[in-house]
Amino acid sequence: PKNEQTWFQLIQIYLSEQKYQQVLEVAKNAIDNLPQIAQWYFYQGIAHFQLQQFDEALKAHQEALTICTEKDAALKTDIYSQMGDIYYKKNNTKEAFLAYDEALKLSPTNIFVMNNYAYYLSVENLDLKKAENMSAKTVEKEPANSTYLDTYAWIFYQQANYSLAKFYIERAVDNLKPGTESGVIYEHYGDILLATGDAVNALKMWQKSIELGNVTPELNEKIKKGLSTPKEQVK
């Protein structure tokens, strides 16, 4: 029971199988035996987040921070990044962005944090130049990453720079690999196409988004409006 590496491996197995309740159980047992290891609380937080138990996830990450030492800078970066995601899910954008700032203080070149931060800024239509600068760095580092390209495109869309938005959303779609297609990316593609005057293909992209499981009231409304648009207005 004091074998740290085996607890770690067991948690990794359950995470890879998306068995989050088992992750919680193993992490609790690991804490009972080795309570001063911050990673156990971090994994608890991840599992709670995946189960949409956001208050419990936040509490676990806050507990992890109290145990972290100076040598745990990488772990603290991950914790603050996760806390940013949690706060955003709880509609607390102020705390979310503060958490991302803390993560970037510890790891200024962390492109995963920069992408999430930039995307949520763009969704909220806030500080778009800051979002653009961060997103540009992620695309520079991973120019074939569809998620990063989508974020970059969406920032340009929010700035009404539709030509660049269309360029980068097309790159995002081009780089999607089989089995990893994203309904959100196709919804963004549709929105950008509509902004450029291509209502016919915008509707096609929205319908593809629905097919990929991205079913939301907002998207259904877009499709409904698209289908009801007189053909002479759709050019």
N, C-alpha and C positions, 0 to 999 in steps of 0.2 A: 504493500500500500504506500510505501514511501518512494516508489519508483516513478520519478517525474516523467521520464521519457515515455513510459508506457501509457500513462494517463494522456499525455500529449498525442500519442499515436492513435489512441482510441477515439479521442475527440475529433481528430482529423478524418478518421474513417466515417464517423457519423455525419460530419459536415459534408463530406464528399457525396454521401448518400442522401443529403437533405433531411436527415432524421433529427430534427431540432429538439424534440422532446428528450430524446436520448442524450443529446449534447448537454442539455440542462442537468440531467441526472448524473452523468459522468462528471461534469464540472463541479457539481455539489459534493460528490464523493471525493474528488481531488482536493477541494477546499477543506473538507473535514480532515484530510490527512496532511495536506501541505498548504496551510492557510495563507502563507506569506508570499505566494507566487501570483503576481498580478494577471498573468495570462488566463488563469481560470475564470476570473471575473470578466475579462474581455470576451472570452468565448461565450460566457453566459449572456453578455450583452448582445452579441451577434445572434444567438439563438432566439432570444426574446424579440429582437428586431424582426427577424424572419417570421416569427409567429404573430407579428403586429402587436406585441405587448410593449408599447413604447415607454411607459413609465418604468416598468421593470428593467428594460434595456438601459435606460438612462441611469437608473440607480446602480446597476452593475458596473457600468463604465466609470461612474463617479467613484465607486469603491476601488476600482482598479487604479485610478489615479492616485489614491491615498497610499497605495503600496508601491508604486513605481519608484525606482531609484534613478540616479543620474545616468546610469548606463542604459536605461530603458527609453532612450530618446525615440527610437524607431517605433516602439510599442505605443508611446504617448502620442506620436503622430497619428497612428491608426485609431487610437481611442478618441482623440479630438475630431478626427474625420468622421468616425461613426456617430459621435455626439452631434455633429453638424447635421448629418442625415436624419437623426432622431428628432432634433428640434424642428427641422423643416417639416417632417411628417406631423408634428404637433402644432404646426402653423405658428411657430415662434421663430420668425425669420431673423429677428435681431440676435437672438442667442445662437442660431444656426451659423450666421455669418461670423460671429465672434469666435465660435468653435473652429471654423475653417481657418480664420486668421491665426489662431493658436497653433493649429497643425502646420501651417506654412512657416511660422516662425521657427519651428523645430526642423522642418524639412522644406526649404524654399523651392526645391526643384521637383516636388512630388506632383507628377502630372495627374494622378488619379484624384487627388484633392483639388487641384486647380480646375479639372474638368467639372466636378460636381459643383464647386463653388461658382464657376462661370455659368453653368447651366441654370442654376437656381436664381442667380442674379438676372439672367435673361428672362426667365419665366416671370419674375416679379417686375421686369422692366426697370431695373435699378442699376445705376453705375455701369452702364453698358460699355464704356471705354475700358474700365478695369476688367470687365468680363472678357472683352475682346482680346486684351493683352494676355490674359491668362490662357485663354483658349488657343491663341496663336502659338503659344509655347507647346501646348499638348500636340497640336497638329504638326509642328516642326519636329517633335520627337518621334511621333508615330503617325506618319502621313497616310497610312492605309487603315487607320483605326476608325471604323464607321461611327462609333459612339462619339469620338472626339470631333469628327467631321460634322456630324449632326449638330452638336453643340455650337460649333463655329458658324454653321449655316443659320441656326436659329438666332444667334446674336445679330447677324447681319439683317435678318428678317425684322427683328425688333427695331433696328435702326433704319428700316425702310430702304435698305440697300439690297434691292431684290435681285439684281444681276449677280452679285457675289453670293447671296443666299442660294440662288439656283445653282451656281457653279459648285458650291461645296456640298449641297444636299445631293446633287447628282454623283459626286465623288463618294459620298457616304453610301448611297445605294449600290454603286458599282463595286464597292469593296465588301459588301455583305457576303458572308460565306453561307453555303447551303446549311440549313438547319439553324441559322442564327439571325434570320430575318426579323426585323423589329417593326411592330405595328406603329409605334410612336414615330419612327423615322418616316414611314410612309404617310402618316398623318401630316407631319411637318412638310413633307414633299408636296402634298396636296395643297396645303395652305400657301406655300411659296408659289406654286404654279398658279393658283387663283390670283395672287397678288400681281403676277406678271401677265394676267389676262387669259390664261389657258384653263378655262373652266371645265372643258371636256376631260382633259387629262387629270385635272385636280380631282374630279369625281371618281375617276378610275383608281387613283392613289388612295383616296379615303375608303373606297370599297375594299381594296386590298388590305388596308389597315384593319378593317373589321374582320376580314377573313383570317388575319393573323392573331386575332383574339383581343385587339385593342377596342373593346366595346365600351363607349362612354356616352352619356346623354349629349355632350357637346358635339361629339363626332356624328352621332345619329342625326342631330339637327343640321349639321353641315350637309350631310348626304341628302336629307329631306329637301333642303333648300336647293341643292344642286339638281335633284331630279325634277323639281317643280319649275325650274328656270325655263322659260320659252326657248325653243331651239334657235330662234333667230337672234337671241341675245347671247348665245353660247358660241363664241368664235375662237 
